Amino acid sequence: MKKLILGNAAVARGLYEAGCALASSYPGTPSTEITEEAGKFPEIYCEWAPNEKVALETAFGASLAGRRAFSAMKHVGLNVAADPLFTMSYTGVNAGLVIAVADDPAMHSSQNEQDSRHYARAAKLPMLEPSNSQEALAFTKLAYRLSEDFDTPVLLKMCTRVAHSQSVVALGEREAPQAKAYTKSPGKYVMAPANAVRRHPVVERRLLDLAAWAETAEINQVEEGQNRETGIITSSTCYQYVKEACGHRFPVLKLGMVWPLPEKKIREFAQSVNRLVVVEEGDPFIQAYCQSLGLAPAGKELFPLTGELSQNLIAEKLSLPVPHYTGLTEDLPNRPPVMCAGCPHRGLFYTLQRLGCTVLGDIGCYTLGAMPPLSAMDMTLCMGASVSGLHGFNKALGGEWEKKTVAVIGDSTFVHSGMTGLANVAYNQSNSTVIILDNSITGMTGHQQNPTTGFNLRGDPAGKIDLEALCRAMGIARVRVVDPYDLSACRAAIQEELKAEEPSVIISRRPCALLKHVKHKPALQADPEKCRGCKACMKIGCPAISIKEGKAVVDPGQCLGCGVCQQLCGFDALKEAE
């Protein structure tokens, strides 16, 4: 049976067919759908973990117990999971363990553009890189075989284009291997220094064995071309671009395993062509390896280090005909991303802006509070950094800065890595105000559950963290809850907590407006007779409000009746539709 599916869905299908028993992940675009799709198979236990470190450690525990396991994350999530990752390289596995990491060239939904291939080399782990959905399925199954044959975790590198594009996949049956018995082996799994010293040579030998396997592996293949003047080494989505731009004009060495790389195969391929070109997105990873072999490939001299490549760019840089295309005849206005109509974060950020607060932000859809017209965020670094950063900021400056500086962090991000920052605030007593934006869901990645929602990945009732009780238990005496739709209550809460001479937490609580179970009020309408065209309602940046012919107009198809704009209008021009 064949089916047209996303690359991420293909990985999930590969998990199913390979007999994976457990998947633990943290949602992060572009990796999220892998675990969501895996959750549709009742044979696989799937969960959202509080963060990537916990997810990977959970998967390792299942592997140790003798069941094939999986963990998925985006590229910056691998930073969080790096601590267990590097030591898992030393311990090896019992049953197969596969780790999917999804890179995001061009930063469609990310704060940086890092290249995860460096992790494979640094951690001395094999990495496979599919170029379409069929390979995503096949490479996932292969990864489990390699994991068990070579006693190693295996990294499966996805990217935005492969993860979120569709291609035809031939589906197979589930073949669950017999569970492996757990046998106590402290010399292998207890990484105290004396044991780790003995395991390191095992890791180095394994890497050599994997490199030897890569030399004859079918996933590293040479495709012949008509003209041997130029030979191209490539992988992943760049392989698709090369084939579309070049067809069969040049020979291509397509790499399915990007670490360790096949030295002999690369040397032989280089010797068979007059000019060697490496086409890869991100850092010159393959190019640098070729250079270490004494080869002189072209690569980043031709193609940019930043952003994504394309068929036309490759054709241009290889002096091939670039297909004609028709451009736009006029410039279109920019459409910057904005918070949704009715978003509960809007009122809170409007209040922070009006109070002139310095706002240290975090990772989530609320990062859009940095965009005009709200422009109410000063910093966003990584998950949890708002709280830790606020503590350092206030310790460094103190005084009046403590009275106007806050941290904002979402409920899912707080559980991910904000709790330790708050523990630091409480323990080391900085006069800091932390605002938890509790919208009852993990919003930015598509409404995944988290430990504060009371439901698990499949929507079943689950353990629920009480944020107020948690903050108090961590040593914060001042904890209060506000409704972000109530601007006066938000203003009063922020002013009072900033004046306090001790740490405090404000929980801004209202569910995401896009949740299906949330009931909304009728849409508002603007009375053109009362409207004075002052544009006060435009200061919140709600996409449901516009100005036409000098008067406010509300789009009833977008307005959710949150009432925030009503609180800004001094002329009572915004009312519920009659």
C-alpha positions as CSV (number, residue, x, y, z in Angstrom):
1,M,0.0,0.0,0.0
2,K,1.2,3.5,-0.9
3,K,0.3,6.8,0.7
4,L,1.1,10.4,0.4
5,I,2.3,11.6,3.8
6,L,4.4,14.2,5.6
7,G,8.0,13.4,6.3
8,N,7.2,13.6,10.0
9,A,4.3,11.2,9.6
10,A,6.7,8.9,7.7
11,V,9.1,8.8,10.7
12,A,6.1,7.9,12.9
13,R,5.2,5.1,10.6
14,G,8.8,3.9,10.7
15,L,8.6,3.8,14.5
16,Y,5.4,1.7,14.2
17,E,6.9,-0.7,11.6
18,A,10.1,-1.0,13.6
19,G,8.3,-2.1,16.7
20,C,9.0,1.0,18.8
21,A,7.4,0.7,22.2
22,L,7.8,4.1,23.7
23,A,8.2,7.7,22.4
24,S,8.9,10.6,24.8
25,S,9.3,14.1,23.3
26,Y,8.9,17.8,23.8
27,P,7.0,19.6,21.0
28,G,9.2,21.9,18.9
29,T,8.6,23.0,15.3
30,P,9.5,21.3,12.9
31,S,9.6,18.0,14.9
32,T,6.3,18.1,16.7
33,E,4.1,16.0,14.3
34,I,6.4,12.9,14.6
35,T,5.2,12.2,18.2
36,E,1.7,13.4,17.5
37,E,1.4,10.9,14.6
38,A,3.1,8.2,16.6
39,G,0.4,8.7,19.2
40,K,-2.2,7.4,16.7
41,F,-0.7,4.0,17.0
42,P,-2.0,2.2,20.1
43,E,1.0,-0.1,20.1
44,I,3.4,2.8,20.9
45,Y,3.2,4.5,24.3
46,C,3.6,8.2,23.6
47,E,4.0,11.2,25.9
48,W,4.9,14.8,26.1
49,A,7.7,15.3,28.6
50,P,8.3,18.6,30.5
51,N,11.5,19.2,28.4
52,E,13.9,17.5,26.0
53,K,16.3,16.3,28.6
54,V,13.6,14.5,30.5
55,A,12.2,13.1,27.3
56,L,15.6,11.7,26.2
57,E,16.3,10.2,29.6
58,T,12.9,8.6,29.6
59,A,13.6,7.0,26.2
60,F,16.9,5.8,27.5
61,G,15.2,4.2,30.4
62,A,12.9,2.3,28.1
63,S,15.9,1.2,26.0
64,L,17.7,0.1,29.1
65,A,14.6,-2.0,30.0
66,G,14.8,-3.8,26.7
67,R,12.2,-2.0,24.6
68,R,12.8,0.0,21.5
69,A,12.4,3.7,22.3
70,F,12.4,7.1,20.6
71,S,12.7,10.8,21.4
72,A,12.1,13.8,19.1
73,M,13.0,17.5,19.4
74,K,13.9,20.5,17.4
75,H,17.6,21.6,17.0
76,V,17.6,23.9,20.0
77,G,15.9,21.2,22.0
78,L,19.0,19.0,21.4
79,N,20.9,21.6,23.4
80,V,18.7,20.9,26.3
81,A,19.2,17.1,25.9
82,A,22.9,17.3,25.3
83,D,23.9,16.3,28.8
84,P,22.4,12.8,28.6
85,L,23.2,12.5,24.9
86,F,26.9,12.7,25.3
87,T,27.0,10.1,28.1
88,M,24.6,7.8,26.3
89,S,27.3,7.5,23.6
90,Y,29.5,5.9,26.3
91,T,26.9,3.6,27.8
92,G,25.4,2.4,24.5
93,V,21.9,0.9,24.6
94,N,20.1,-2.3,25.3
95,A,17.2,-2.2,22.9
96,G,17.4,0.3,20.0
97,L,17.2,4.0,20.8
98,V,16.6,6.6,18.0
99,I,16.7,10.4,18.5
100,A,15.1,12.6,15.9
101,V,16.4,16.2,15.7
102,A,14.8,18.6,13.3
103,D,16.8,21.6,12.0
104,D,15.2,24.8,10.8
105,P,17.3,26.4,8.1
106,A,16.1,30.0,7.5
107,M,14.6,30.0,11.0
108,H,11.0,29.7,10.0
109,S,10.1,29.1,13.7
110,S,13.3,29.3,15.6
111,Q,15.7,31.6,17.4
112,N,18.8,30.4,15.7
113,E,20.0,28.4,12.7
114,Q,22.4,25.9,14.3
115,D,23.5,22.8,12.5
116,S,22.9,19.6,14.4
117,R,25.4,17.6,12.5
118,H,28.1,19.0,14.8
119,Y,26.4,17.1,17.7
120,A,26.8,13.8,15.9
121,R,30.5,14.4,15.5
122,A,31.0,15.8,19.0
123,A,29.1,13.0,20.7
124,K,30.6,10.4,18.4
125,L,27.2,9.1,17.3
126,P,25.9,8.0,13.9
127,M,23.5,10.4,12.1
128,L,21.2,9.5,9.3
129,E,19.6,12.2,7.1
130,P,16.6,11.3,4.8
131,S,15.7,13.4,1.8
132,N,12.0,12.6,1.4
133,S,9.2,10.8,3.2
134,Q,10.0,7.3,1.9
135,E,13.6,7.6,3.2
136,A,12.3,9.1,6.5
137,L,10.4,5.8,7.0
138,A,13.1,3.6,5.8
139,F,15.9,5.4,7.7
140,T,13.9,5.2,10.9
141,K,13.7,1.4,10.6
142,L,17.4,1.3,9.6
143,A,18.3,3.4,12.6
144,Y,17.0,0.8,15.0
145,R,19.0,-1.9,13.3
146,L,22.2,0.2,13.5
147,S,21.4,1.1,17.1
148,E,21.3,-2.6,18.2
149,D,24.0,-3.9,15.9
150,F,26.5,-1.2,17.0
151,D,25.2,-0.7,20.5
152,T,24.6,3.0,20.1
153,P,21.9,5.7,20.1
154,V,21.3,6.9,16.5
155,L,20.5,10.4,15.5
156,L,17.9,10.9,12.7
157,K,18.3,14.4,11.3
158,M,15.2,16.0,9.8
159,C,14.8,19.6,8.5
160,T,11.8,21.8,7.9
161,R,11.4,20.9,4.2
162,V,11.7,17.2,4.7
163,A,9.6,17.2,7.9
164,H,6.8,19.3,6.4
165,S,6.7,18.2,2.7
166,Q,4.7,15.2,1.4
167,S,5.8,12.4,-0.8
168,V,4.6,8.9,-1.6
169,V,5.6,6.2,0.9
170,A,5.2,2.4,0.6
171,L,3.8,1.2,3.9
172,G,4.8,-2.0,5.5
173,E,3.7,-4.1,8.5
174,R,4.8,-3.8,12.1
175,E,7.6,-6.2,13.0
176,A,8.1,-5.9,16.7
177,P,11.3,-7.6,17.8
178,Q,11.4,-9.7,20.9
179,A,12.0,-7.6,23.9
180,K,15.5,-7.7,25.2
181,A,16.1,-8.8,28.8
182,Y,17.5,-6.3,31.2
183,T,20.7,-7.5,32.8
184,K,22.5,-5.6,35.5
185,S,25.8,-4.3,34.1
186,P,27.2,-1.4,36.2
187,G,30.4,-1.4,34.2
188,K,28.4,-0.4,31.1
189,Y,25.7,1.7,32.5
190,V,27.2,3.4,35.6
191,M,29.3,6.2,34.2
192,A,31.5,6.8,37.2
193,P,34.9,7.9,36.0
194,A,36.5,4.5,36.4
195,N,33.9,2.9,34.2
196,A,33.8,5.8,31.7
197,V,37.5,5.5,31.2
198,R,37.0,2.0,30.0
199,R,34.0,2.8,27.8
200,H,35.7,5.6,25.8
201,P,37.9,3.3,23.7
202,V,34.7,1.3,23.0
203,V,33.1,4.4,21.6
204,E,36.1,5.1,19.4
205,R,36.2,1.6,18.0
206,R,32.5,1.7,17.3
207,L,32.9,4.9,15.3
208,L,35.5,3.2,13.2
209,D,33.2,0.3,12.6
210,L,30.4,2.6,11.7
211,A,32.7,4.4,9.2
212,A,33.5,1.0,7.6
213,W,29.8,0.2,7.4
214,A,29.2,3.6,5.7
215,E,31.6,2.7,2.9
216,T,29.3,0.0,1.5
217,A,25.9,1.2,2.8
218,E,23.2,1.6,0.2
219,I,22.1,4.8,1.7
220,N,25.4,6.4,0.6
221,Q,25.1,6.0,-3.2
222,V,26.7,7.4,-6.4
223,E,24.4,8.3,-9.2
224,E,26.1,8.5,-12.5
225,G,26.0,11.6,-14.7
226,Q,26.5,12.6,-18.3
227,N,29.4,15.0,-17.7
228,R,32.2,14.2,-15.3
229,E,33.5,17.7,-15.4
230,T,31.7,18.3,-12.1
231,G,30.8,15.9,-9.3
232,I,28.4,16.9,-6.5
233,I,28.3,15.6,-2.9
234,T,25.0,16.4,-1.2
235,S,22.4,15.1,1.2
236,S,18.9,15.7,2.6
237,T,16.7,18.3,0.9
238,C,19.7,19.7,-1.0
239,Y,19.8,16.4,-2.9
240,Q,16.3,17.2,-4.2
241,Y,17.3,20.6,-5.3
242,V,20.4,19.3,-7.1
243,K,18.4,16.7,-9.0
244,E,15.8,19.3,-10.0
245,A,18.4,21.8,-11.1
246,C,20.9,19.4,-12.7
247,G,18.9,16.3,-13.7
248,H,21.4,13.6,-14.8
249,R,24.0,16.2,-16.0
250,F,26.6,15.5,-13.2
251,P,27.4,12.5,-11.1
252,V,26.1,12.9,-7.5
253,L,27.3,11.2,-4.3
254,K,24.1,11.2,-2.2
255,L,24.9,10.7,1.5
256,G,22.2,9.2,3.7
257,M,24.6,8.8,6.6
258,V,26.2,12.2,7.4
259,W,28.3,11.0,10.3
260,P,30.6,9.1,10.3
261,L,31.3,9.9,6.6
262,P,32.7,7.3,4.2
263,E,36.3,8.4,3.6
264,K,37.2,5.9,0.8
265,K,33.9,6.4,-1.1
266,I,34.4,10.2,-1.0
267,R,38.0,9.9,-2.2
268,E,37.1,7.6,-5.0
269,F,34.3,9.9,-6.1
270,A,36.5,12.9,-6.0
271,Q,39.1,11.2,-8.2
272,S,36.4,10.3,-10.8
273,V,35.5,14.0,-11.5
274,N,37.5,17.0,-12.5
275,R,35.8,19.4,-10.1
276,L,34.2,18.6,-6.7
277,V,31.3,20.6,-5.3
278,V,29.6,20.1,-2.0
279,V,26.0,21.3,-1.8
280,E,24.7,21.6,1.8
281,E,22.6,23.9,3.9
282,G,24.0,25.3,7.1
283,D,27.7,25.0,8.0
284,P,30.4,23.6,5.7
285,F,30.2,20.3,7.5
286,I,30.8,17.9,4.6
287,Q,33.0,20.4,2.9
288,A,35.3,20.6,5.9
289,Y,35.5,16.9,6.1
290,C,36.6,16.7,2.5
291,Q,39.2,19.3,3.1
292,S,40.5,17.3,6.0
293,L,41.1,14.5,3.5
294,G,43.3,16.8,1.4
295,L,40.6,17.5,-1.2
296,A,39.7,20.9,-2.4
297,P,35.9,21.0,-3.0
298,A,33.9,24.1,-3.8
299,G,31.1,24.7,-1.3
300,K,30.4,27.7,0.8
301,E,32.4,29.8,-1.7
302,L,29.4,29.3,-3.9
303,F,26.5,28.8,-1.6
304,P,25.4,30.9,1.4
305,L,26.0,29.9,5.0
306,T,22.7,31.3,6.0
307,G,19.1,30.4,5.0
308,E,17.9,27.7,2.7
309,L,19.1,26.8,-0.8
310,S,16.9,26.4,-3.8
311,Q,16.8,24.9,-7.2
312,N,17.4,28.2,-9.0
313,L,20.2,29.2,-6.7
314,I,22.0,25.9,-7.3
315,A,21.5,26.2,-11.1
316,E,22.9,29.8,-11.0
317,K,26.0,28.9,-9.0
318,L,26.7,25.9,-11.2
319,S,26.4,28.1,-14.3
320,L,23.3,26.2,-15.5
321,P,20.2,27.7,-17.1
322,V,17.9,29.2,-14.6
323,P,14.3,28.6,-15.3
324,H,12.3,31.7,-16.2
325,Y,9.9,32.9,-13.6
326,T,7.5,35.8,-13.3
327,G,8.0,38.2,-10.4
328,L,5.4,40.4,-8.8
329,T,4.9,43.7,-10.6
330,E,4.4,45.7,-7.4
331,D,5.6,45.6,-3.9
332,L,3.1,44.1,-1.4
333,P,2.8,45.5,2.1
334,N,4.6,43.5,4.8
335,R,2.4,41.2,6.9
336,P,4.3,40.7,10.2
337,P,3.0,38.0,12.5
338,V,0.7,39.2,15.2
339,M,-1.1,37.6,18.1
340,C,-4.5,36.2,17.2
341,A,-7.7,38.2,17.8
342,G,-8.8,37.5,21.4
343,C,-5.3,36.4,22.4
344,P,-5.2,36.6,26.2
345,H,-1.6,37.8,26.1
346,R,-2.5,41.1,24.3
347,G,-4.0,42.9,27.3
348,L,-1.1,42.0,29.6
349,F,1.5,43.2,27.1
350,Y,-0.5,46.4,26.4
351,T,-0.4,47.1,30.2
352,L,3.3,46.4,30.5
353,Q,3.9,48.8,27.6
354,R,1.8,51.5,29.1
355,L,3.6,51.1,32.4
356,G,7.0,51.5,30.7
357,C,8.2,48.2,32.0
358,T,11.4,46.5,30.9
359,V,10.3,43.0,29.8
360,L,12.6,40.0,29.6
361,G,10.8,37.5,27.4
362,D,10.8,33.8,26.6
363,I,10.0,31.3,23.9
364,G,6.4,31.0,22.9
365,C,3.7,32.7,20.8
366,Y,3.8,35.5,23.4
367,T,7.2,36.4,21.9
368,L,5.0,38.3,19.4
369,G,4.6,40.9,22.2
370,A,7.9,42.3,20.9
371,M,6.2,43.3,17.6
372,P,4.7,46.7,17.0
373,P,2.4,48.3,18.0
374,L,2.9,46.6,21.4
375,S,6.7,46.6,21.3
376,A,6.7,45.3,24.9
377,M,9.6,43.0,25.1
378,D,13.3,43.7,25.5
379,M,14.9,40.2,25.4
380,T,14.2,36.7,24.2
381,L,17.1,34.1,24.4
382,C,16.0,30.6,25.1
383,M,13.5,28.5,27.1
384,G,13.5,29.7,30.7
385,A,16.0,32.5,30.2
386,S,13.4,35.2,31.1
387,V,13.3,34.2,34.8
388,S,17.1,33.5,35.2
389,G,17.9,36.6,33.2
390,L,15.6,38.8,35.3
391,H,17.4,37.6,38.5
392,G,20.8,38.5,37.0
393,F,19.5,41.8,35.6
394,N,18.1,42.9,39.0
395,K,21.1,41.7,41.0
396,A,23.3,43.7,38.6
397,L,21.3,47.0,38.6
398,G,18.9,46.8,41.5
399,G,17.3,50.0,42.8
400,E,14.8,51.6,40.4
401,W,15.3,48.9,37.8
402,E,13.7,46.4,40.1
403,K,10.6,48.6,40.2
404,K,10.0,48.4,36.5
405,T,11.5,45.1,35.2
406,V,9.6,41.8,34.8
407,A,10.0,38.4,33.3
408,V,7.2,36.8,31.2
409,I,7.1,33.1,30.5
410,G,4.4,30.7,29.3
411,D,3.0,27.9,31.4
412,S,4.6,25.1,29.2
413,T,7.9,27.0,29.1
414,F,7.8,27.5,32.8
415,V,7.6,23.8,33.4
416,H,10.2,23.2,30.7
417,S,12.9,25.2,32.3
418,G,11.5,28.2,34.2
419,M,11.1,26.4,37.5
420,T,14.8,26.3,38.2
421,G,15.2,30.0,37.4
422,L,12.4,30.8,39.9
423,A,14.1,28.6,42.5
424,N,17.1,30.7,42.0
425,V,15.1,33.9,42.5
426,A,13.6,32.6,45.7
427,Y,16.8,31.1,47.0
428,N,19.0,34.1,46.3
429,Q,16.3,36.6,47.0
430,S,16.3,39.1,44.1
431,N,13.5,41.5,44.2
432,S,12.0,40.1,41.0
433,T,8.5,39.9,39.5
434,V,7.8,36.9,37.3
435,I,4.6,36.8,35.2
436,I,3.5,33.3,34.1
437,L,1.3,33.6,31.0
438,D,-1.0,30.6,31.6
439,N,-3.0,30.0,28.5
440,S,-3.7,26.4,29.4
441,I,-1.9,24.8,26.5
442,T,1.4,24.7,24.6
443,G,0.3,27.2,22.0
444,M,3.1,28.0,19.6
445,T,3.6,24.4,18.4
446,G,0.0,23.7,17.8
447,H,-1.9,23.1,21.1
448,Q,0.0,20.2,22.7
449,Q,-0.8,19.3,26.3
450,N,1.7,20.0,29.1
451,P,2.0,19.2,32.8
452,T,-0.2,22.2,33.8
453,T,-3.2,21.3,31.6
454,G,-4.4,18.1,33.3
455,F,-4.4,16.0,30.1
456,N,-1.8,13.8,28.4
457,L,-0.8,13.5,24.8
458,R,-3.8,11.5,23.8
459,G,-6.2,13.8,25.7
460,D,-6.8,11.5,28.6
461,P,-6.9,13.0,32.2
462,A,-3.4,13.2,33.7
463,G,-1.6,14.7,36.6
464,K,-1.9,18.5,36.8
465,I,0.6,20.9,38.3
466,D,-1.0,23.6,40.5
467,L,1.1,26.6,39.5
468,E,0.1,28.7,42.5
469,A,0.9,25.9,45.0
470,L,4.2,25.1,43.2
471,C,5.4,28.8,43.3
472,R,4.6,29.0,47.0
473,A,6.4,25.7,47.7
474,M,9.4,27.0,45.9
475,G,9.6,29.9,48.3
476,I,7.6,32.7,46.7
477,A,5.2,34.2,49.3
478,R,3.5,36.6,46.9
479,V,1.5,34.8,44.3
480,R,-1.6,36.2,42.6
481,V,-3.8,35.4,39.6
482,V,-5.2,38.0,37.2
483,D,-7.4,37.8,34.1
484,P,-5.5,39.5,31.2
485,Y,-8.8,40.6,29.6
486,D,-9.2,43.0,32.7
487,L,-6.8,45.8,32.0
488,S,-7.3,47.6,35.3
489,A,-6.7,44.4,37.3
490,C,-3.5,43.7,35.3
491,R,-2.3,47.2,35.9
492,A,-3.0,47.1,39.6
493,A,-1.3,43.7,40.0
494,I,1.8,44.7,38.2
495,Q,2.2,48.0,40.0
496,E,1.7,46.4,43.4
497,E,4.1,43.5,42.8
498,L,6.8,45.8,41.4
499,K,6.6,47.9,44.6
500,A,6.9,44.9,46.9
501,E,10.3,44.4,48.5
502,E,10.4,40.6,47.8
503,P,10.1,38.2,44.9
504,S,6.6,37.7,43.5
505,V,4.7,35.8,40.8
506,I,1.7,37.0,38.8
507,I,-0.2,34.3,36.9
508,S,-2.0,35.8,34.0
509,R,-4.6,33.1,33.4
510,R,-7.0,32.7,30.5
511,P,-7.1,29.9,28.0
512,C,-5.8,30.3,24.4
513,A,-8.6,31.8,22.3
514,L,-8.1,29.1,19.7
515,L,-8.9,26.2,21.9
516,K,-12.0,24.4,20.7
517,H,-13.6,24.2,24.1
518,V,-13.3,27.9,24.8
519,K,-16.6,29.8,24.5
520,H,-16.5,33.3,23.1
521,K,-18.7,36.3,23.5
522,P,-20.5,37.8,20.4
523,A,-18.3,39.9,18.1
524,L,-18.2,43.6,18.7
525,Q,-19.1,46.3,16.3
526,A,-18.0,49.9,16.0
527,D,-20.6,52.6,16.1
528,P,-19.5,55.1,13.4
529,E,-21.6,57.9,15.0
530,K,-19.7,57.6,18.3
531,C,-16.3,56.8,16.9
532,R,-14.0,59.8,16.8
533,G,-11.2,58.2,14.8
534,C,-8.7,58.6,17.6
535,K,-7.2,55.1,16.9
536,A,-6.9,54.2,20.6
537,C,-8.3,50.8,19.8
538,M,-5.5,50.3,17.3
539,K,-2.8,50.4,20.0
540,I,-3.4,46.8,21.0
541,G,-2.6,45.5,17.5
542,C,-5.7,43.3,17.2
543,P,-6.1,42.0,13.6
544,A,-9.9,42.2,14.0
545,I,-9.8,46.0,14.1
546,S,-9.0,48.3,11.2
547,I,-9.5,52.0,10.3
548,K,-11.6,52.7,7.2
549,E,-12.5,56.2,6.1
550,G,-11.2,57.5,9.4
551,K,-13.5,55.2,11.5
552,A,-12.8,52.0,13.4
553,V,-14.2,48.9,11.8
554,V,-14.4,45.4,13.5
555,D,-14.2,42.3,11.4
556,P,-17.0,40.0,12.8
557,G,-15.2,37.0,11.3
558,Q,-12.2,37.5,13.6
559,C,-13.5,39.3,16.7
560,L,-14.1,37.0,19.7
561,G,-15.6,39.6,21.9
562,C,-12.8,39.7,24.4
563,G,-13.6,43.3,25.3
564,V,-10.0,44.6,25.6
565,C,-10.6,47.2,22.9
566,Q,-13.7,48.4,24.7
567,Q,-11.6,49.4,27.7
568,L,-9.5,51.7,25.5
569,C,-12.3,53.5,23.8
570,G,-13.2,56.8,25.6
571,F,-16.3,57.3,23.5
572,D,-18.2,54.1,24.1
573,A,-18.1,53.3,20.4
574,L,-17.4,49.6,20.6
575,K,-20.5,47.5,21.5
576,E,-21.7,43.9,21.1
577,A,-23.5,43.5,17.8
578,E,-27.3,43.7,18.1
